[in-house]
Amino acid sequence: MRYVIRTEADRDLDEIAGYLLEHAGLEMSLRFFTQTDKTFSLLANQPGMGWQCKLELPDLKRVRVFPVGSPSEKYLVFYQRTVKRIEIIRVLHGFQAMKERFLS
């Protein structure tokens, strides 16, 4: 199975990497991209990983959540499985996800 990254998730990745570049340096920013790619590939191969996200919107009932691996485990991947692929919907810091009511 393959994965696709939606526009919002792509924007999330750019913002997180930019923040890490500014506050933690180039190495940490690059490690974040490497780790998210590994996480996305893992989810594509095992799409049932993580936990079901409890969202209020009926269209998003199938969204699952999985943490990005170390050293970026504070970030969460929100994704859903389709027939042919998984779609990466958002990548958010755990605190931001709570604030935006992605987690309940």
C-alpha positions in Angstrom: 0.0 0.0 0.0 1.2 3.6 -0.6 0.6 6.8 1.2 -0.3 10.3 0.0 0.1 13.5 2.0 -2.8 16.0 1.9 -2.2 19.7 1.5 -2.8 20.4 5.2 -0.4 17.7 6.3 2.2 19.0 3.9 1.8 22.5 5.4 2.1 21.0 8.9 5.4 19.3 8.0 6.8 22.5 6.6 5.9 24.5 9.6 7.2 21.9 12.1 10.5 21.5 10.1 10.9 25.3 10.0 10.3 25.6 13.7 12.8 22.9 14.4 15.3 24.5 12.1 15.0 27.8 13.9 15.0 26.4 17.4 16.9 23.2 17.3 19.1 23.3 14.1 19.3 21.7 10.7 20.1 18.3 12.0 17.0 18.0 14.1 14.8 19.4 11.3 16.3 16.8 8.9 15.8 14.0 11.4 12.1 15.0 11.7 11.6 14.6 8.0 13.4 11.2 8.0 11.3 10.0 10.9 8.0 11.1 9.5 8.9 9.4 6.2 9.6 6.2 8.1 6.4 6.5 10.1 4.3 7.1 7.0 5.8 4.0 5.3 5.1 1.9 8.4 1.5 3.1 8.4 1.2 2.3 4.7 2.4 -1.3 5.4 0.4 -1.7 8.5 -2.6 0.7 8.2 -4.4 -0.5 11.3 -1.7 0.8 13.7 -2.5 3.5 16.2 -5.8 4.3 17.7 -9.2 5.4 16.4 -9.6 9.2 16.8 -12.8 10.3 18.4 -13.9 13.2 16.2 -17.3 14.8 16.2 -17.6 15.0 12.4 -19.2 11.9 10.8 -17.0 12.2 7.7 -13.9 11.7 9.9 -14.9 8.6 11.9 -12.3 6.5 10.2 -9.4 8.7 11.1 -6.6 7.0 13.1 -3.8 8.5 15.1 -0.2 7.3 15.5 2.9 9.0 17.0 5.9 9.9 14.9 8.9 7.9 16.1 11.7 9.1 18.2 13.1 11.8 18.4 9.8 13.4 17.2 7.4 11.4 19.3 5.6 14.5 20.5 4.0 14.8 17.1 1.0 12.8 16.0 0.0 11.6 12.5 -3.7 11.7 11.7 -4.5 9.4 8.8 -7.2 7.3 7.2 -7.1 4.2 5.1 -8.8 4.1 1.7 -9.1 1.1 -0.6 -5.7 1.7 -2.3 -3.7 3.9 0.1 -3.5 5.7 3.3 -4.0 9.5 3.4 -2.0 11.6 5.8 -4.5 14.2 6.9 -2.5 16.2 9.5 0.7 16.1 11.5 0.4 18.0 14.8 2.1 18.4 18.1 0.1 16.5 20.7 -0.7 19.7 22.6 -1.9 21.4 19.4 -4.0 18.4 18.6 -5.8 18.6 21.9 -6.2 22.4 21.5 -7.8 22.0 18.0 -10.0 19.1 19.4 -8.5 16.5 17.2 -8.3 14.3 20.2 -11.0 13.8 22.8 
